[in-house]
Amino acid sequence: MKKLMQIISLLVVSATFNLAQANEEGAHLEKAHIDPSNMASLQHGAKLYVNYCLGCHSLKYQRYGRLAADLKIPPKVVIDNLMFTGDKIGETMSIHMPVEQASNWFGKAPPDLSLMARAKGVDYLYAYLKGFYKDDTRPWGVNNLAFKDVGMPHVLEPLQGIYAKGEDGHMVQLSKGELTPEEYDEAVLDLVNFLFYVSEPIRSVRIALGIKVMFFLLLFFIAAYFLKKEYWKDVH
């Protein structure tokens, strides 16, 4: 019994430490208020991803055809405007960059982002995409508040503009981009929203099915309750 109590105490202490560490690491992350049911947001996020990210980061678990169906985009629009790496709409959103060359160019091959929203969380992705700042000591001339010594260029710089890191850790704008800060925030939210969708395309169907199952179980419980009363009424 004493040994069991010691084990339980160690588990409680470990869980408390991990929770405190997670809170400390995530305390600075701004909440990403995404809406997975917003089709306009998802469509804009898909457009941004294809134009700015797909050149290096594949989505190997996502197919163009599934994207067209889920995001309510006509297949011809997908083929004409979003397909730059494949010939058929049934193909996955892969890239043709050789891994060896990518490793030489970037120091490490750019990762596939199919499951990144599930691995890192949408708040982290939101902070990362907003966290680039000018740093002439880095190979690409930028660093990142959420990912120290980041090894990739700021591909969204034309949209956001150039920022510097202030003494208090906040971002200071040096030059404007194509979008205002508010517009850029919305664009990043759309991009994060799209990555969240890609990480689990079946999510909306799963939730809808779950609601139906819970409703069925509720009706079944009511029917079972009255059936039980009918069976046992003579016994009591």
Rosetta constraint file for C-alpha pairs under 8 A:
AtomPair CA 1 CA 5 HARMONIC 6.28 0.50
AtomPair CA 2 CA 6 HARMONIC 6.36 0.50
AtomPair CA 3 CA 7 HARMONIC 6.34 0.50
AtomPair CA 4 CA 8 HARMONIC 6.24 0.50
AtomPair CA 5 CA 9 HARMONIC 6.08 0.50
AtomPair CA 6 CA 10 HARMONIC 6.22 0.50
AtomPair CA 7 CA 11 HARMONIC 6.27 0.50
AtomPair CA 8 CA 12 HARMONIC 6.20 0.50
AtomPair CA 9 CA 13 HARMONIC 6.18 0.50
AtomPair CA 10 CA 14 HARMONIC 6.04 0.50
AtomPair CA 11 CA 15 HARMONIC 6.04 0.50
AtomPair CA 12 CA 16 HARMONIC 6.08 0.50
AtomPair CA 13 CA 17 HARMONIC 6.15 0.50
AtomPair CA 14 CA 18 HARMONIC 6.17 0.50
AtomPair CA 15 CA 19 HARMONIC 6.09 0.50
AtomPair CA 16 CA 20 HARMONIC 6.13 0.50
AtomPair CA 17 CA 21 HARMONIC 6.08 0.50
AtomPair CA 18 CA 22 HARMONIC 6.07 0.50
AtomPair CA 19 CA 23 HARMONIC 6.14 0.50
AtomPair CA 20 CA 24 HARMONIC 6.12 0.50
AtomPair CA 21 CA 25 HARMONIC 6.17 0.50
AtomPair CA 22 CA 26 HARMONIC 6.03 0.50
AtomPair CA 23 CA 27 HARMONIC 5.57 0.50
AtomPair CA 24 CA 28 HARMONIC 7.97 0.50
AtomPair CA 29 CA 123 HARMONIC 6.11 0.50
AtomPair CA 29 CA 124 HARMONIC 6.47 0.50
AtomPair CA 29 CA 127 HARMONIC 6.08 0.50
AtomPair CA 30 CA 123 HARMONIC 6.30 0.50
AtomPair CA 30 CA 126 HARMONIC 7.58 0.50
AtomPair CA 30 CA 127 HARMONIC 6.52 0.50
AtomPair CA 31 CA 123 HARMONIC 5.44 0.50
AtomPair CA 31 CA 126 HARMONIC 7.97 0.50
AtomPair CA 32 CA 122 HARMONIC 6.27 0.50
AtomPair CA 32 CA 123 HARMONIC 5.06 0.50
AtomPair CA 32 CA 126 HARMONIC 6.08 0.50
AtomPair CA 32 CA 189 HARMONIC 6.71 0.50
AtomPair CA 33 CA 189 HARMONIC 7.33 0.50
AtomPair CA 34 CA 189 HARMONIC 6.17 0.50
AtomPair CA 34 CA 190 HARMONIC 7.40 0.50
AtomPair CA 34 CA 192 HARMONIC 7.55 0.50
AtomPair CA 34 CA 193 HARMONIC 5.58 0.50
AtomPair CA 35 CA 41 HARMONIC 7.84 0.50
AtomPair CA 35 CA 193 HARMONIC 6.77 0.50
AtomPair CA 36 CA 42 HARMONIC 7.32 0.50
AtomPair CA 36 CA 193 HARMONIC 6.20 0.50
AtomPair CA 36 CA 194 HARMONIC 7.89 0.50
AtomPair CA 36 CA 196 HARMONIC 7.60 0.50
AtomPair CA 36 CA 197 HARMONIC 6.65 0.50
AtomPair CA 37 CA 204 HARMONIC 7.97 0.50
AtomPair CA 38 CA 42 HARMONIC 6.38 0.50
AtomPair CA 39 CA 43 HARMONIC 6.00 0.50
AtomPair CA 39 CA 71 HARMONIC 6.05 0.50
AtomPair CA 39 CA 72 HARMONIC 7.62 0.50
AtomPair CA 40 CA 44 HARMONIC 6.14 0.50
AtomPair CA 41 CA 45 HARMONIC 6.04 0.50
AtomPair CA 41 CA 190 HARMONIC 4.92 0.50
AtomPair CA 41 CA 193 HARMONIC 7.16 0.50
AtomPair CA 41 CA 194 HARMONIC 7.68 0.50
AtomPair CA 42 CA 46 HARMONIC 6.11 0.50
AtomPair CA 42 CA 71 HARMONIC 6.83 0.50
AtomPair CA 42 CA 190 HARMONIC 6.03 0.50
AtomPair CA 42 CA 191 HARMONIC 7.43 0.50
AtomPair CA 42 CA 193 HARMONIC 6.18 0.50
AtomPair CA 42 CA 194 HARMONIC 5.00 0.50
AtomPair CA 42 CA 197 HARMONIC 7.86 0.50
AtomPair CA 43 CA 47 HARMONIC 6.32 0.50
AtomPair CA 43 CA 71 HARMONIC 6.40 0.50
AtomPair CA 43 CA 73 HARMONIC 7.80 0.50
AtomPair CA 43 CA 194 HARMONIC 7.68 0.50
AtomPair CA 44 CA 48 HARMONIC 6.24 0.50
AtomPair CA 44 CA 187 HARMONIC 7.73 0.50
AtomPair CA 44 CA 190 HARMONIC 6.24 0.50
AtomPair CA 44 CA 191 HARMONIC 7.35 0.50
AtomPair CA 45 CA 49 HARMONIC 6.10 0.50
AtomPair CA 45 CA 187 HARMONIC 7.21 0.50
AtomPair CA 45 CA 188 HARMONIC 7.90 0.50
AtomPair CA 45 CA 189 HARMONIC 7.96 0.50
AtomPair CA 45 CA 190 HARMONIC 4.50 0.50
AtomPair CA 45 CA 191 HARMONIC 3.96 0.50
AtomPair CA 45 CA 192 HARMONIC 7.21 0.50
AtomPair CA 45 CA 193 HARMONIC 6.80 0.50
AtomPair CA 45 CA 194 HARMONIC 5.12 0.50
AtomPair CA 45 CA 195 HARMONIC 7.97 0.50
AtomPair CA 46 CA 50 HARMONIC 6.18 0.50
AtomPair CA 46 CA 191 HARMONIC 6.87 0.50
AtomPair CA 46 CA 194 HARMONIC 6.03 0.50
AtomPair CA 47 CA 51 HARMONIC 6.17 0.50
AtomPair CA 47 CA 82 HARMONIC 6.91 0.50
AtomPair CA 48 CA 52 HARMONIC 5.83 0.50
AtomPair CA 48 CA 53 HARMONIC 7.47 0.50
AtomPair CA 48 CA 191 HARMONIC 6.51 0.50
AtomPair CA 49 CA 53 HARMONIC 4.87 0.50
AtomPair CA 49 CA 54 HARMONIC 6.02 0.50
AtomPair CA 49 CA 191 HARMONIC 6.61 0.50
AtomPair CA 50 CA 54 HARMONIC 4.92 0.50
AtomPair CA 50 CA 55 HARMONIC 7.54 0.50
AtomPair CA 50 CA 82 HARMONIC 6.21 0.50
AtomPair CA 51 CA 55 HARMONIC 7.77 0.50
AtomPair CA 52 CA 155 HARMONIC 6.37 0.50
AtomPair CA 52 CA 156 HARMONIC 7.01 0.50
AtomPair CA 53 CA 57 HARMONIC 5.80 0.50
AtomPair CA 53 CA 155 HARMONIC 7.68 0.50
AtomPair CA 54 CA 58 HARMONIC 5.74 0.50
AtomPair CA 54 CA 59 HARMONIC 7.88 0.50
AtomPair CA 54 CA 93 HARMONIC 7.90 0.50
AtomPair CA 54 CA 94 HARMONIC 7.88 0.50
AtomPair CA 54 CA 95 HARMONIC 6.97 0.50
AtomPair CA 55 CA 95 HARMONIC 6.57 0.50
AtomPair CA 55 CA 97 HARMONIC 7.97 0.50
AtomPair CA 56 CA 95 HARMONIC 6.80 0.50
AtomPair CA 56 CA 97 HARMONIC 7.03 0.50
AtomPair CA 56 CA 110 HARMONIC 6.14 0.50
AtomPair CA 57 CA 95 HARMONIC 7.17 0.50
AtomPair CA 57 CA 110 HARMONIC 5.88 0.50
AtomPair CA 57 CA 111 HARMONIC 6.04 0.50
AtomPair CA 57 CA 112 HARMONIC 5.27 0.50
AtomPair CA 57 CA 113 HARMONIC 6.30 0.50
AtomPair CA 58 CA 93 HARMONIC 5.97 0.50
AtomPair CA 58 CA 94 HARMONIC 4.67 0.50
AtomPair CA 58 CA 95 HARMONIC 5.49 0.50
AtomPair CA 58 CA 111 HARMONIC 7.51 0.50
AtomPair CA 58 CA 112 HARMONIC 4.88 0.50
AtomPair CA 58 CA 113 HARMONIC 6.37 0.50
AtomPair CA 58 CA 114 HARMONIC 7.44 0.50
AtomPair CA 59 CA 92 HARMONIC 7.14 0.50
AtomPair CA 59 CA 93 HARMONIC 5.04 0.50
AtomPair CA 59 CA 94 HARMONIC 5.86 0.50
AtomPair CA 59 CA 112 HARMONIC 5.77 0.50
AtomPair CA 59 CA 113 HARMONIC 5.67 0.50
AtomPair CA 59 CA 114 HARMONIC 4.71 0.50
AtomPair CA 59 CA 198 HARMONIC 7.98 0.50
AtomPair CA 60 CA 92 HARMONIC 5.63 0.50
AtomPair CA 60 CA 93 HARMONIC 5.61 0.50
AtomPair CA 60 CA 94 HARMONIC 5.37 0.50
AtomPair CA 60 CA 112 HARMONIC 6.91 0.50
AtomPair CA 60 CA 114 HARMONIC 6.49 0.50
AtomPair CA 61 CA 92 HARMONIC 6.56 0.50
AtomPair CA 61 CA 93 HARMONIC 7.58 0.50
AtomPair CA 61 CA 114 HARMONIC 6.08 0.50
AtomPair CA 62 CA 66 HARMONIC 7.11 0.50
AtomPair CA 62 CA 67 HARMONIC 7.30 0.50
AtomPair CA 62 CA 92 HARMONIC 5.45 0.50
AtomPair CA 62 CA 93 HARMONIC 5.90 0.50
AtomPair CA 62 CA 114 HARMONIC 7.11 0.50
AtomPair CA 62 CA 198 HARMONIC 6.63 0.50
AtomPair CA 63 CA 67 HARMONIC 6.29 0.50
AtomPair CA 63 CA 89 HARMONIC 7.37 0.50
AtomPair CA 63 CA 90 HARMONIC 5.98 0.50
AtomPair CA 63 CA 91 HARMONIC 5.51 0.50
AtomPair CA 63 CA 92 HARMONIC 4.09 0.50
AtomPair CA 63 CA 93 HARMONIC 5.79 0.50
AtomPair CA 64 CA 68 HARMONIC 6.18 0.50
AtomPair CA 64 CA 78 HARMONIC 7.32 0.50
AtomPair CA 64 CA 83 HARMONIC 7.67 0.50
AtomPair CA 64 CA 89 HARMONIC 5.21 0.50
AtomPair CA 64 CA 90 HARMONIC 5.99 0.50
AtomPair CA 64 CA 91 HARMONIC 6.29 0.50
AtomPair CA 64 CA 92 HARMONIC 6.24 0.50
AtomPair CA 64 CA 93 HARMONIC 6.49 0.50
AtomPair CA 65 CA 69 HARMONIC 6.30 0.50
AtomPair CA 65 CA 75 HARMONIC 7.14 0.50
AtomPair CA 65 CA 89 HARMONIC 5.13 0.50
AtomPair CA 65 CA 90 HARMONIC 5.19 0.50
AtomPair CA 65 CA 91 HARMONIC 7.59 0.50
AtomPair CA 66 CA 70 HARMONIC 6.00 0.50
AtomPair CA 66 CA 90 HARMONIC 7.87 0.50
AtomPair CA 67 CA 71 HARMONIC 5.76 0.50
AtomPair CA 67 CA 72 HARMONIC 7.99 0.50
AtomPair CA 67 CA 73 HARMONIC 7.76 0.50
AtomPair CA 68 CA 72 HARMONIC 5.68 0.50
AtomPair CA 68 CA 73 HARMONIC 4.70 0.50
AtomPair CA 68 CA 74 HARMONIC 6.26 0.50
AtomPair CA 68 CA 75 HARMONIC 5.86 0.50
AtomPair CA 68 CA 78 HARMONIC 6.61 0.50
AtomPair CA 69 CA 73 HARMONIC 6.58 0.50
AtomPair CA 69 CA 74 HARMONIC 7.86 0.50
AtomPair CA 70 CA 201 HARMONIC 7.74 0.50
AtomPair CA 73 CA 77 HARMONIC 6.70 0.50
AtomPair CA 73 CA 78 HARMONIC 6.77 0.50
AtomPair CA 74 CA 78 HARMONIC 6.56 0.50
AtomPair CA 75 CA 79 HARMONIC 6.18 0.50
AtomPair CA 75 CA 89 HARMONIC 7.53 0.50
AtomPair CA 76 CA 80 HARMONIC 6.04 0.50
AtomPair CA 77 CA 81 HARMONIC 5.77 0.50
AtomPair CA 77 CA 82 HARMONIC 7.48 0.50
AtomPair CA 78 CA 82 HARMONIC 4.91 0.50
AtomPair CA 78 CA 83 HARMONIC 6.26 0.50
AtomPair CA 78 CA 89 HARMONIC 7.93 0.50
AtomPair CA 79 CA 83 HARMONIC 5.10 0.50
AtomPair CA 79 CA 89 HARMONIC 6.74 0.50
AtomPair CA 83 CA 87 HARMONIC 7.61 0.50
AtomPair CA 83 CA 89 HARMONIC 7.85 0.50
AtomPair CA 85 CA 93 HARMONIC 7.32 0.50
AtomPair CA 85 CA 94 HARMONIC 6.86 0.50
AtomPair CA 85 CA 95 HARMONIC 6.19 0.50
AtomPair CA 85 CA 96 HARMONIC 7.20 0.50
AtomPair CA 86 CA 91 HARMONIC 6.40 0.50
AtomPair CA 86 CA 92 HARMONIC 7.78 0.50
AtomPair CA 86 CA 93 HARMONIC 7.50 0.50
AtomPair CA 86 CA 94 HARMONIC 7.78 0.50
AtomPair CA 87 CA 91 HARMONIC 7.53 0.50
AtomPair CA 97 CA 101 HARMONIC 7.35 0.50
AtomPair CA 97 CA 102 HARMONIC 6.66 0.50
AtomPair CA 98 CA 102 HARMONIC 6.19 0.50
AtomPair CA 99 CA 103 HARMONIC 6.13 0.50
AtomPair CA 99 CA 109 HARMONIC 5.82 0.50
AtomPair CA 100 CA 104 HARMONIC 6.42 0.50
AtomPair CA 100 CA 109 HARMONIC 7.59 0.50
AtomPair CA 101 CA 105 HARMONIC 6.16 0.50
AtomPair CA 102 CA 106 HARMONIC 5.93 0.50
AtomPair CA 102 CA 107 HARMONIC 7.50 0.50
AtomPair CA 102 CA 108 HARMONIC 6.66 0.50
AtomPair CA 102 CA 109 HARMONIC 4.90 0.50
AtomPair CA 102 CA 110 HARMONIC 7.09 0.50
AtomPair CA 103 CA 107 HARMONIC 4.78 0.50
AtomPair CA 103 CA 108 HARMONIC 4.19 0.50
AtomPair CA 103 CA 109 HARMONIC 4.57 0.50
AtomPair CA 103 CA 110 HARMONIC 7.97 0.50
AtomPair CA 104 CA 108 HARMONIC 7.17 0.50
AtomPair CA 106 CA 110 HARMONIC 7.66 0.50
AtomPair CA 106 CA 151 HARMONIC 6.62 0.50
AtomPair CA 106 CA 152 HARMONIC 6.84 0.50
AtomPair CA 107 CA 151 HARMONIC 7.51 0.50
AtomPair CA 112 CA 116 HARMONIC 7.87 0.50
AtomPair CA 113 CA 117 HARMONIC 7.80 0.50
AtomPair CA 113 CA 195 HARMONIC 7.64 0.50
AtomPair CA 114 CA 195 HARMONIC 7.20 0.50
AtomPair CA 114 CA 198 HARMONIC 5.97 0.50
AtomPair CA 114 CA 199 HARMONIC 5.46 0.50
AtomPair CA 115 CA 119 HARMONIC 6.21 0.50
AtomPair CA 115 CA 195 HARMONIC 7.97 0.50
AtomPair CA 115 CA 198 HARMONIC 7.29 0.50
AtomPair CA 115 CA 199 HARMONIC 4.60 0.50
AtomPair CA 115 CA 200 HARMONIC 7.95 0.50
AtomPair CA 116 CA 120 HARMONIC 5.84 0.50
AtomPair CA 116 CA 121 HARMONIC 7.40 0.50
AtomPair CA 116 CA 195 HARMONIC 7.44 0.50
AtomPair CA 116 CA 199 HARMONIC 6.97 0.50
AtomPair CA 117 CA 121 HARMONIC 4.82 0.50
AtomPair CA 117 CA 122 HARMONIC 5.50 0.50
AtomPair CA 117 CA 125 HARMONIC 7.15 0.50
AtomPair CA 117 CA 192 HARMONIC 7.70 0.50
AtomPair CA 117 CA 195 HARMONIC 6.00 0.50
AtomPair CA 117 CA 196 HARMONIC 5.25 0.50
AtomPair CA 117 CA 199 HARMONIC 6.08 0.50
AtomPair CA 118 CA 122 HARMONIC 7.75 0.50
AtomPair CA 118 CA 196 HARMONIC 7.30 0.50
AtomPair CA 118 CA 199 HARMONIC 6.21 0.50
AtomPair CA 120 CA 124 HARMONIC 6.12 0.50
AtomPair CA 120 CA 125 HARMONIC 7.09 0.50
AtomPair CA 121 CA 125 HARMONIC 6.60 0.50
AtomPair CA 122 CA 126 HARMONIC 6.07 0.50
AtomPair CA 122 CA 192 HARMONIC 6.31 0.50
AtomPair CA 122 CA 193 HARMONIC 7.84 0.50
AtomPair CA 122 CA 196 HARMONIC 6.95 0.50
AtomPair CA 123 CA 127 HARMONIC 6.19 0.50
AtomPair CA 124 CA 128 HARMONIC 5.97 0.50
AtomPair CA 124 CA 146 HARMONIC 7.33 0.50
AtomPair CA 125 CA 129 HARMONIC 6.11 0.50
AtomPair CA 125 CA 192 HARMONIC 6.54 0.50
AtomPair CA 126 CA 130 HARMONIC 6.34 0.50
AtomPair CA 126 CA 188 HARMONIC 6.57 0.50
AtomPair CA 126 CA 189 HARMONIC 6.76 0.50
AtomPair CA 126 CA 192 HARMONIC 6.43 0.50
AtomPair CA 127 CA 131 HARMONIC 5.72 0.50
AtomPair CA 127 CA 145 HARMONIC 7.86 0.50
AtomPair CA 127 CA 146 HARMONIC 6.21 0.50
AtomPair CA 128 CA 132 HARMONIC 7.22 0.50
AtomPair CA 128 CA 144 HARMONIC 6.89 0.50
AtomPair CA 128 CA 145 HARMONIC 7.11 0.50
AtomPair CA 128 CA 146 HARMONIC 5.20 0.50
AtomPair CA 128 CA 147 HARMONIC 6.87 0.50
AtomPair CA 129 CA 188 HARMONIC 6.74 0.50
AtomPair CA 130 CA 185 HARMONIC 7.66 0.50
AtomPair CA 130 CA 188 HARMONIC 7.54 0.50
AtomPair CA 131 CA 144 HARMONIC 5.02 0.50
AtomPair CA 131 CA 145 HARMONIC 4.91 0.50
AtomPair CA 131 CA 146 HARMONIC 6.16 0.50
AtomPair CA 132 CA 142 HARMONIC 6.33 0.50
AtomPair CA 132 CA 143 HARMONIC 5.62 0.50
AtomPair CA 132 CA 144 HARMONIC 4.39 0.50
AtomPair CA 132 CA 145 HARMONIC 6.60 0.50
AtomPair CA 132 CA 154 HARMONIC 6.57 0.50
AtomPair CA 132 CA 163 HARMONIC 7.25 0.50
AtomPair CA 133 CA 142 HARMONIC 5.44 0.50
AtomPair CA 133 CA 143 HARMONIC 5.48 0.50
AtomPair CA 133 CA 144 HARMONIC 6.02 0.50
AtomPair CA 133 CA 145 HARMONIC 7.71 0.50
AtomPair CA 133 CA 162 HARMONIC 6.75 0.50
AtomPair CA 133 CA 163 HARMONIC 4.84 0.50
AtomPair CA 133 CA 164 HARMONIC 4.91 0.50
AtomPair CA 133 CA 165 HARMONIC 6.04 0.50
AtomPair CA 133 CA 171 HARMONIC 7.35 0.50
AtomPair CA 134 CA 141 HARMONIC 6.02 0.50
AtomPair CA 134 CA 142 HARMONIC 4.54 0.50
AtomPair CA 134 CA 143 HARMONIC 6.39 0.50
AtomPair CA 134 CA 162 HARMONIC 6.72 0.50
AtomPair CA 134 CA 163 HARMONIC 5.93 0.50
AtomPair CA 134 CA 164 HARMONIC 5.16 0.50
AtomPair CA 134 CA 165 HARMONIC 7.37 0.50
AtomPair CA 135 CA 141 HARMONIC 5.07 0.50
AtomPair CA 135 CA 142 HARMONIC 4.55 0.50
AtomPair CA 135 CA 143 HARMONIC 5.67 0.50
AtomPair CA 135 CA 164 HARMONIC 7.73 0.50
AtomPair CA 136 CA 140 HARMONIC 7.89 0.50
AtomPair CA 136 CA 141 HARMONIC 4.62 0.50
AtomPair CA 136 CA 142 HARMONIC 6.73 0.50
AtomPair CA 137 CA 141 HARMONIC 6.60 0.50
AtomPair CA 138 CA 142 HARMONIC 6.03 0.50
AtomPair CA 138 CA 143 HARMONIC 6.86 0.50
AtomPair CA 138 CA 149 HARMONIC 7.24 0.50
AtomPair CA 139 CA 151 HARMONIC 7.75 0.50
AtomPair CA 140 CA 151 HARMONIC 7.46 0.50
AtomPair CA 140 CA 152 HARMONIC 6.74 0.50
AtomPair CA 140 CA 153 HARMONIC 5.33 0.50
AtomPair CA 141 CA 153 HARMONIC 7.58 0.50
AtomPair CA 142 CA 150 HARMONIC 7.74 0.50
AtomPair CA 142 CA 153 HARMONIC 6.74 0.50
AtomPair CA 142 CA 154 HARMONIC 6.94 0.50
AtomPair CA 143 CA 147 HARMONIC 7.65 0.50
AtomPair CA 143 CA 148 HARMONIC 6.45 0.50
AtomPair CA 143 CA 149 HARMONIC 5.61 0.50
AtomPair CA 143 CA 150 HARMONIC 5.61 0.50
AtomPair CA 144 CA 148 HARMONIC 5.54 0.50
AtomPair CA 144 CA 149 HARMONIC 6.83 0.50
AtomPair CA 144 CA 150 HARMONIC 6.10 0.50
AtomPair CA 156 CA 160 HARMONIC 6.24 0.50
AtomPair CA 157 CA 161 HARMONIC 5.08 0.50
AtomPair CA 157 CA 162 HARMONIC 6.45 0.50
AtomPair CA 157 CA 177 HARMONIC 7.00 0.50
AtomPair CA 158 CA 177 HARMONIC 5.34 0.50
AtomPair CA 158 CA 178 HARMONIC 6.19 0.50
AtomPair CA 159 CA 177 HARMONIC 4.78 0.50
AtomPair CA 159 CA 178 HARMONIC 4.68 0.50
AtomPair CA 159 CA 179 HARMONIC 5.32 0.50
AtomPair CA 159 CA 184 HARMONIC 6.81 0.50
AtomPair CA 160 CA 176 HARMONIC 6.92 0.50
AtomPair CA 160 CA 177 HARMONIC 4.70 0.50
AtomPair CA 160 CA 178 HARMONIC 6.73 0.50
AtomPair CA 160 CA 179 HARMONIC 6.11 0.50
AtomPair CA 160 CA 180 HARMONIC 7.40 0.50
AtomPair CA 160 CA 181 HARMONIC 6.97 0.50
AtomPair CA 160 CA 184 HARMONIC 6.00 0.50
AtomPair CA 161 CA 173 HARMONIC 7.45 0.50
AtomPair CA 161 CA 174 HARMONIC 7.60 0.50
AtomPair CA 161 CA 175 HARMONIC 5.50 0.50
AtomPair CA 161 CA 176 HARMONIC 4.55 0.50
AtomPair CA 161 CA 177 HARMONIC 3.70 0.50
AtomPair CA 161 CA 178 HARMONIC 7.26 0.50
AtomPair CA 162 CA 173 HARMONIC 6.11 0.50
AtomPair CA 162 CA 174 HARMONIC 5.43 0.50
AtomPair CA 162 CA 175 HARMONIC 5.17 0.50
AtomPair CA 162 CA 176 HARMONIC 6.70 0.50
AtomPair CA 162 CA 177 HARMONIC 7.33 0.50
AtomPair CA 163 CA 171 HARMONIC 6.06 0.50
AtomPair CA 163 CA 172 HARMONIC 5.34 0.50
AtomPair CA 163 CA 173 HARMONIC 4.34 0.50
AtomPair CA 163 CA 174 HARMONIC 5.23 0.50
AtomPair CA 163 CA 175 HARMONIC 7.08 0.50
AtomPair CA 164 CA 171 HARMONIC 5.70 0.50
AtomPair CA 164 CA 172 HARMONIC 5.10 0.50
AtomPair CA 164 CA 173 HARMONIC 6.32 0.50
AtomPair CA 164 CA 174 HARMONIC 6.62 0.50
AtomPair CA 165 CA 169 HARMONIC 5.85 0.50
AtomPair CA 165 CA 170 HARMONIC 5.93 0.50
AtomPair CA 165 CA 171 HARMONIC 4.89 0.50
AtomPair CA 165 CA 172 HARMONIC 6.14 0.50
AtomPair CA 166 CA 170 HARMONIC 5.25 0.50
AtomPair CA 166 CA 171 HARMONIC 5.78 0.50
AtomPair CA 166 CA 172 HARMONIC 6.08 0.50
AtomPair CA 176 CA 180 HARMONIC 7.62 0.50
AtomPair CA 179 CA 183 HARMONIC 5.51 0.50
AtomPair CA 179 CA 184 HARMONIC 5.60 0.50
AtomPair CA 180 CA 184 HARMONIC 6.06 0.50
AtomPair CA 181 CA 185 HARMONIC 6.17 0.50
AtomPair CA 182 CA 186 HARMONIC 6.43 0.50
AtomPair CA 183 CA 187 HARMONIC 6.20 0.50
AtomPair CA 184 CA 188 HARMONIC 6.13 0.50
AtomPair CA 185 CA 189 HARMONIC 6.21 0.50
AtomPair CA 186 CA 190 HARMONIC 6.22 0.50
AtomPair CA 187 CA 191 HARMONIC 6.28 0.50
AtomPair CA 188 CA 192 HARMONIC 6.09 0.50
AtomPair CA 189 CA 193 HARMONIC 5.89 0.50
AtomPair CA 190 CA 194 HARMONIC 6.20 0.50
AtomPair CA 191 CA 195 HARMONIC 6.37 0.50
AtomPair CA 192 CA 196 HARMONIC 6.11 0.50
AtomPair CA 193 CA 197 HARMONIC 6.32 0.50
AtomPair CA 194 CA 198 HARMONIC 6.22 0.50
AtomPair CA 195 CA 199 HARMONIC 6.19 0.50
AtomPair CA 196 CA 200 HARMONIC 6.94 0.50
AtomPair CA 197 CA 201 HARMONIC 5.27 0.50
AtomPair CA 197 CA 203 HARMONIC 7.71 0.50
AtomPair CA 202 CA 206 HARMONIC 6.00 0.50
AtomPair CA 203 CA 207 HARMONIC 6.16 0.50
AtomPair CA 204 CA 208 HARMONIC 6.23 0.50
AtomPair CA 205 CA 209 HARMONIC 6.04 0.50
AtomPair CA 206 CA 210 HARMONIC 5.98 0.50
AtomPair CA 207 CA 211 HARMONIC 6.30 0.50
AtomPair CA 208 CA 212 HARMONIC 6.51 0.50
AtomPair CA 209 CA 213 HARMONIC 6.18 0.50
AtomPair CA 210 CA 214 HARMONIC 6.15 0.50
AtomPair CA 211 CA 215 HARMONIC 6.19 0.50
AtomPair CA 212 CA 216 HARMONIC 6.14 0.50
AtomPair CA 213 CA 217 HARMONIC 6.15 0.50
AtomPair CA 214 CA 218 HARMONIC 6.18 0.50
AtomPair CA 215 CA 219 HARMONIC 6.36 0.50
AtomPair CA 216 CA 220 HARMONIC 6.05 0.50
AtomPair CA 217 CA 221 HARMONIC 5.97 0.50
AtomPair CA 218 CA 222 HARMONIC 6.35 0.50
AtomPair CA 219 CA 223 HARMONIC 6.22 0.50
AtomPair CA 220 CA 224 HARMONIC 5.93 0.50
AtomPair CA 221 CA 225 HARMONIC 5.98 0.50
AtomPair CA 222 CA 226 HARMONIC 6.47 0.50
AtomPair CA 223 CA 227 HARMONIC 6.08 0.50
AtomPair CA 224 CA 228 HARMONIC 6.02 0.50
AtomPair CA 225 CA 229 HARMONIC 6.36 0.50
AtomPair CA 226 CA 230 HARMONIC 6.19 0.50
AtomPair CA 227 CA 231 HARMONIC 6.24 0.50
AtomPair CA 228 CA 232 HARMONIC 6.16 0.50
AtomPair CA 229 CA 233 HARMONIC 5.73 0.50
AtomPair CA 232 CA 236 HARMONIC 6.56 0.50
